[in-house]
Amino acid sequence: MNVLIVYAHPEPASLNGSLKTHMVEQLQRAGHAVNVSDLYRMRWKSPLDASDFVERPAGTRFEPAMDSGRAYSEGTQPADVAEEQRKLLWANLLILQFPLWWFSMPAILKGWVDRVYANGFAYGVGEHSDRRWGDRYGEGVMAGKRAMLVVSTGGWESHYGPRGINGPIDDLLFPIQHGILYYPGFEVLPPYIVHHAGSVDAAAFTRHTAALTQRLDTLETTLPIAFRQQNGGDYEIPAMTLRSDLAPGRDGFSVHVQTD
């Protein structure tokens, strides 16, 4: 398997840095090919702005989606963006690894998504009609590939439980897992979470590396999160709302996951 790890932590000697090193060693030991995009070490440019599109028509205003699509189709994207897209096409599995900062991913990783997920590459693909609303949410360029999050939090596990003050971890990660990963077609594996990262001592680190190794050893057989396919009949098109007979009496993120 070809594995791409997109890693977003500024300190190599951090817990995240140690877990990343462990993952690379374990994956390679198991015979997988591994590529790492270490965003801080790469000094990744985060903002999606007009400087990315030097070939756009002179005198026109910057339109992110239109300019992104034109650059992708014409082959005029920045070299760093094109290289990350090449890595994604090469990979069978994508791992996004990051600390949960202010209830989301670090800005540098969001910037990687903003720039690499070009119009025509990760979105804006497929037929848009009264029968289909594009190849997305289970379809798209990344269909057939798998993805997983490896995330650390500062709070205790209970803080992210069903009644925890920070909100359920599945809800916090839903925009990333369903929106950023499932949207362009990835099958999304359950995340690996390290809670209360600041308290992880040597014994806890050993437990985490053992558990993470088990997850890495079963990447090809682990069942993905059962997100509903957009074009599979569960949603009314073009309203894009879940059919009223599915998950009756419920709403929120959880209705977009099949439970039966």
C-alpha positions as CSV (number, residue, x, y, z in Angstrom):
1,M,0.0,0.0,0.0
2,N,1.1,3.6,-0.7
3,V,0.6,5.7,2.3
4,L,0.8,9.6,2.5
5,I,1.0,11.2,5.9
6,V,0.3,14.9,6.0
7,Y,1.7,16.0,9.3
8,A,1.1,19.3,11.0
9,H,3.0,19.9,14.2
10,P,5.8,22.5,14.5
11,E,7.9,20.5,17.0
12,P,9.7,17.4,15.9
13,A,10.4,16.3,19.5
14,S,6.7,16.5,20.4
15,L,4.4,13.6,21.1
16,N,3.0,14.0,17.6
17,G,6.5,13.9,16.2
18,S,7.2,10.7,18.0
19,L,4.0,9.1,16.9
20,K,4.7,10.2,13.3
21,T,8.1,8.5,13.4
22,H,6.6,5.4,14.9
23,M,3.9,5.3,12.2
24,V,6.5,5.6,9.4
25,E,8.7,2.9,10.9
26,Q,5.8,0.5,11.5
27,L,4.3,1.0,8.0
28,Q,7.6,0.5,6.3
29,R,8.3,-2.6,8.4
30,A,5.0,-4.0,7.2
31,G,6.0,-3.4,3.6
32,H,4.1,-0.2,2.8
33,A,5.6,2.7,0.8
34,V,5.4,5.9,2.9
35,N,5.6,9.5,1.9
36,V,5.4,12.3,4.5
37,S,4.4,15.9,3.9
38,D,5.8,17.6,7.0
39,L,4.1,21.0,6.5
40,Y,6.0,23.0,9.0
41,R,9.3,21.7,7.8
42,M,8.2,22.4,4.2
43,R,7.3,25.9,5.3
44,W,4.0,25.3,3.5
45,K,2.3,28.5,2.2
46,S,-1.2,28.4,3.8
47,P,-3.2,31.2,2.2
48,L,-5.1,30.5,-1.0
49,D,-4.7,33.9,-2.7
50,A,-4.2,35.5,-6.1
51,S,-0.4,34.9,-6.0
52,D,-1.1,31.2,-6.7
53,F,-2.6,32.1,-10.1
54,V,0.0,34.1,-12.0
55,E,-1.6,33.1,-15.4
56,R,-5.0,34.5,-14.6
57,P,-6.3,37.2,-17.0
58,A,-4.8,40.7,-16.3
59,G,-7.2,43.2,-14.7
60,T,-9.6,40.7,-13.4
61,R,-10.6,40.2,-9.8
62,F,-9.5,37.1,-7.9
63,E,-12.2,34.4,-8.0
64,P,-10.8,31.4,-6.0
65,A,-13.0,28.6,-7.5
66,M,-12.8,29.9,-11.1
67,D,-9.1,30.6,-11.0
68,S,-8.3,27.3,-9.2
69,G,-10.2,25.4,-11.9
70,R,-8.5,27.2,-14.7
71,A,-5.1,26.7,-13.3
72,Y,-5.7,23.0,-12.7
73,S,-7.1,22.4,-16.1
74,E,-4.4,24.4,-17.9
75,G,-1.5,23.0,-15.8
76,T,-0.5,26.4,-14.4
77,Q,-0.8,25.6,-10.7
78,P,2.1,26.3,-8.3
79,A,4.6,23.6,-8.2
80,D,4.0,22.8,-4.5
81,V,0.3,22.3,-5.1
82,A,0.8,20.1,-8.1
83,E,3.3,18.0,-6.1
84,E,0.9,17.4,-3.3
85,Q,-1.8,16.4,-5.8
86,R,0.6,14.0,-7.3
87,K,1.2,12.4,-3.9
88,L,-2.6,12.1,-3.3
89,L,-3.1,10.3,-6.6
90,W,-0.1,8.0,-5.7
91,A,-1.5,7.1,-2.3
92,N,-3.9,4.3,-1.5
93,L,-4.2,5.7,2.1
94,L,-4.1,9.3,3.4
95,I,-3.3,10.0,7.1
96,L,-3.9,13.5,8.4
97,Q,-2.0,13.9,11.7
98,F,-2.4,17.0,13.8
99,P,-3.1,18.3,17.3
100,L,-6.6,19.6,17.8
101,W,-6.1,23.3,18.2
102,W,-9.2,25.5,19.0
103,F,-11.5,22.7,18.0
104,S,-10.1,22.2,14.6
105,M,-6.9,21.4,12.6
106,P,-3.9,23.8,12.7
107,A,-4.1,26.6,10.1
108,I,-1.2,25.3,8.1
109,L,-3.1,22.0,7.5
110,K,-6.3,23.8,6.6
111,G,-4.2,25.9,4.2
112,W,-2.9,22.6,2.6
113,V,-6.5,21.6,2.0
114,D,-7.5,25.0,0.6
115,R,-4.7,25.0,-1.9
116,V,-4.3,21.3,-2.8
117,Y,-8.1,20.6,-3.2
118,A,-8.4,22.5,-6.4
119,N,-11.5,22.9,-8.5
120,G,-11.6,20.0,-10.9
121,F,-9.4,17.9,-8.7
122,A,-11.3,17.5,-5.3
123,Y,-14.5,19.4,-6.1
124,G,-16.5,20.6,-9.1
125,V,-16.3,17.2,-10.8
126,G,-19.1,15.1,-12.3
127,E,-22.6,15.7,-13.7
128,H,-24.7,18.3,-12.0
129,S,-28.4,17.8,-12.8
130,D,-31.7,17.0,-11.3
131,R,-30.5,13.4,-10.9
132,R,-26.9,14.0,-9.6
133,W,-25.2,16.8,-7.9
134,G,-21.6,16.1,-8.8
135,D,-19.3,13.3,-7.9
136,R,-18.9,13.9,-4.2
137,Y,-19.7,12.4,-0.8
138,G,-18.6,8.9,-1.6
139,E,-17.6,9.5,-5.2
140,G,-15.0,11.6,-6.9
141,V,-11.3,11.5,-7.7
142,M,-10.4,9.9,-4.4
143,A,-13.0,7.0,-4.6
144,G,-11.3,3.7,-3.9
145,K,-8.8,5.3,-1.5
146,R,-8.9,5.2,2.3
147,A,-8.1,8.0,4.8
148,M,-7.7,8.3,8.6
149,L,-7.1,11.0,11.2
150,V,-4.5,10.7,13.9
151,V,-5.3,13.4,16.4
152,S,-4.1,14.6,19.8
153,T,-6.2,16.7,22.2
154,G,-5.3,18.7,25.3
155,G,-8.4,17.7,27.2
156,W,-9.4,14.5,28.9
157,E,-11.4,11.9,27.0
158,S,-14.4,12.7,29.1
159,H,-14.3,16.3,27.9
160,Y,-15.0,15.0,24.4
161,G,-17.7,12.5,25.4
162,P,-21.4,12.5,24.6
163,R,-22.0,15.0,27.4
164,G,-18.5,16.5,27.6
165,I,-18.0,20.3,27.8
166,N,-16.0,20.4,24.5
167,G,-18.7,18.5,22.6
168,P,-18.5,14.9,21.3
169,I,-15.3,14.2,19.4
170,D,-17.2,12.7,16.5
171,D,-19.1,16.0,16.1
172,L,-15.9,18.0,16.2
173,L,-14.2,15.9,13.6
174,F,-17.3,15.6,11.4
175,P,-16.4,18.6,9.2
176,I,-13.0,17.0,8.5
177,Q,-14.0,13.4,8.2
178,H,-17.2,13.9,6.2
179,G,-16.4,17.2,4.5
180,I,-12.7,17.1,3.7
181,L,-12.2,13.4,3.4
182,Y,-15.5,11.8,2.4
183,Y,-16.5,14.7,0.1
184,P,-13.9,13.9,-2.6
185,G,-14.5,10.1,-2.3
186,F,-12.2,8.7,0.5
187,E,-13.5,5.8,2.6
188,V,-12.9,7.2,6.1
189,L,-11.6,4.9,8.8
190,P,-12.3,5.6,12.4
191,P,-9.8,8.1,13.9
192,Y,-7.1,7.3,16.3
193,I,-7.3,9.8,19.2
194,V,-4.7,10.6,21.9
195,H,-6.5,12.5,24.7
196,H,-4.8,14.6,27.3
197,A,-1.6,14.7,25.3
198,G,0.4,16.7,27.9
199,S,0.0,13.9,30.4
200,V,1.3,11.1,28.2
201,D,4.3,9.5,30.0
202,A,6.5,6.7,28.9
203,A,4.1,4.0,29.9
204,A,1.2,5.7,28.2
205,F,3.3,6.3,25.1
206,T,4.0,2.6,25.0
207,R,0.3,1.8,25.2
208,H,-0.5,4.3,22.5
209,T,2.1,3.0,20.1
210,A,0.9,-0.6,20.6
211,A,-2.7,0.5,19.9
212,L,-1.6,2.6,16.9
213,T,0.4,-0.4,15.6
214,Q,-2.7,-2.5,15.7
215,R,-4.6,0.1,13.8
216,L,-1.9,0.3,11.2
217,D,-1.7,-3.5,10.8
218,T,-5.5,-3.6,9.9
219,L,-5.7,-0.6,7.6
220,E,-7.0,-2.7,4.7
221,T,-9.6,-4.6,6.7
222,T,-11.0,-2.0,9.1
223,L,-14.5,-1.1,8.2
224,P,-14.9,2.6,7.3
225,I,-17.4,5.0,8.9
226,A,-20.7,4.3,7.2
227,F,-21.3,7.7,5.8
228,R,-24.3,7.8,3.4
229,Q,-23.5,8.3,-0.3
230,Q,-24.9,11.4,-1.8
231,N,-26.1,9.8,-5.1
232,G,-27.1,6.5,-3.5
233,G,-30.8,7.4,-3.1
234,D,-30.7,8.6,0.5
235,Y,-30.9,12.3,-0.4
236,E,-33.5,14.4,-2.2
237,I,-31.8,16.1,-5.2
238,P,-31.2,19.0,-5.7
239,A,-32.3,20.0,-2.2
240,M,-29.6,17.7,-0.8
241,T,-31.6,16.8,2.3
242,L,-31.9,13.4,3.8
243,R,-35.2,11.6,2.9
244,S,-37.8,12.1,5.6
245,D,-38.2,8.3,6.1
246,L,-34.5,7.9,7.1
247,A,-33.5,8.6,10.7
248,P,-37.0,9.9,11.5
249,G,-37.2,12.3,14.4
250,R,-33.5,12.9,14.4
251,D,-31.2,15.6,12.9
252,G,-27.6,16.7,13.2
253,F,-24.4,15.1,12.0
254,S,-25.3,11.6,13.1
255,V,-28.1,11.2,10.6
256,H,-25.5,11.1,7.8
257,V,-24.1,7.9,9.1
258,Q,-26.0,4.7,8.5
259,T,-26.7,2.7,11.6
260,D,-28.7,-0.2,10.3
